[in-house]
Amino acid sequence: MDLKYLILMIAFATVEINVTESRQSDKRRYKNDKGLYSHYVNICDIQDRVSKVHCYCESIKIKTATKADCWVFNGGIAEDDPFWSNFYSQPKIERLTFNVRADGGLTYIPAKVIVRLDRLQHLNIQYANIFSIPSFAFTNSTTLKEISLPKNKISKLERFAFAHLIMLSNVSLVENQISELKRDVFYMLPNLQKLHLSKNTISVLHDGCFKHLNNLIKLDLASNLLTVVIRENFQGLSNLINLDMRNNKLTMIGDLAYAELWSLQELYLDGNEIEFISERGFGGLTQLRKLSLADNKLSVLDDGVFEDVQKLSYLDLRNNGLETVRDETLQNIIENMKSNYALISLDGNKLTCDCRLSWLHKLRNETKSKRLKASLDRLNCIMDTKIKTNPPNVKVEVINVISKDLKKDIEKEKNYEDIEEDDDENFYDEMQDEDNSGDNKIEYRRKLLEIPTEMLPCPKKLSYEDSFSPPTQDEVRYYQSSSSKSNLEIVLTLIVMVNML
């Protein structure tokens, strides 16, 4: 018993010693912290109402906050203001946002904050008046992964503005006033994967302005003022996968304009003013899978325009001025359009209902893609009321007449122009002009797939009259000599003639 008691006493003594040492250690640590931070204001717990900056954090304890959402008030703050040193009070911040509530409140990148936060990964500044990004503005940070600077009135990017940021993967400069991109603005950014430059006024891309961005996979240039692009604009972007150039002012795509983008899979050119695409406009894009050209001014596509994009399975051509799309134009990618997720979208064009579109019937039957089937099902084409489809099946028409006239005498003056169409042929009724004497043409929109392929006219034989030649002299003499024959003989003769057609 004495031995057990002795052991228990020793154990309790050991615990008490450890607790006492721990408390003393905490006191020493608190004293050191207090000494170190006593002359800094905790940016997450600013009590001064006249302070020009207020930050809201998920924790107000010193050295604990990882996220700070700061607001700049009261006329702004100077770049050398002592307040910036207060960020030493929260050195663990990883996400930092500055929202500026007054004009002139912030006219620069707060480098003195960045350099004090050695764990900072995400920096966001918006609504400031930062007109220019100077060289090395981000102090060669080794931790920054994302820089977002929307709506800051930025108009100029100096050389090396974004440089030596080895962890940076995402840059956004959306909704600023940048008008041109010069060379070496983006330099030594080995991990940059996404660059967002939409909603600026960019009209000039200097040759090689992206040449240091070998690992970039997404480039957003939408809603700018670009009128032309050439191959040299995209040097260095050998790993780019997604390029967005929607809503610019492009009028044409020249030869090999995107040939430097060897890995490109998605190209968006919607909402431009493109009227012409060179036969090799998409030359070199051997990996391209998605191409969107909606809302442009295309009226024709050259047969070789898709020759190099043999992996293409998504093609959006909506709202152009195309009158037809020939299967020869898409012959290299037509098999891709039969896969499960393929799409060709042609809505909003001026497609003519003729045999050049008959291949779409076949594609509709062979594709596995539900969305492609739905797109083709709603596709409209235009048929002029002055133009009829291929000549009606003469055999059927004549036999119908014969079957009716067996009940009564065949009228001698009757000819093919008097033959009435069968009541079930409603398809022709909709396309007849109510006033054939006028020169004005009325357009009828039809669902393309509701028109049988055999009734789609071909451009060389668009009218019923053009395809129906007048009878020869021998045929006229034959009909005249047959007028004295009985009705039965005439019927038999006509049937024989029909079978010979």
Buried (B, 14 or more C-beta within 10 A) or exposed (E): EEEEEEEEEEEEEEEEEEEEEEEEEEEEEEEEEEEEBEEBBBBBBBEEEEBBBBBBBEBBEBBEBBBBBBBBBBEBBEEEBEBBBBBBBBBBBBBBBBBBEBEEBBBBBBBBBBBBBEEBBBBBBBBBBBBBBBBBBBBEBEBBBBBBBBBBBBBBBBEBBBBBBBBBBBBBBBBBBBBBBBBBBBBBBBEBBBBBBBBBEBBBBBEBBBBBBBBBBBBBBBBBEBBBBBBBBBBBBBBBBBBBBBBBBBBBBBEBBBBBBBBBBBBBBBBBEBBBBBBBBBBBBEBBBBBBBBBBEBEBBBEBBBBBBBBBBBBBBBBBEBBBBEBEBBBBBBEBBBEEEBBBBBBBBBBBBBBBBBBBBEBBEEBEBEBBBEBBEEBBBBBBBBBBBBBBBBBEBBBBBBEEBEEEEBEEEEEEEEBEBEEEBEBBEEBEBEEEEEEEEEEBEBEBBEBEBEBBBEEEBBBBEEBEEEEEEEEEEEBEEBEEEEEEEBBEBBBEBBEEE
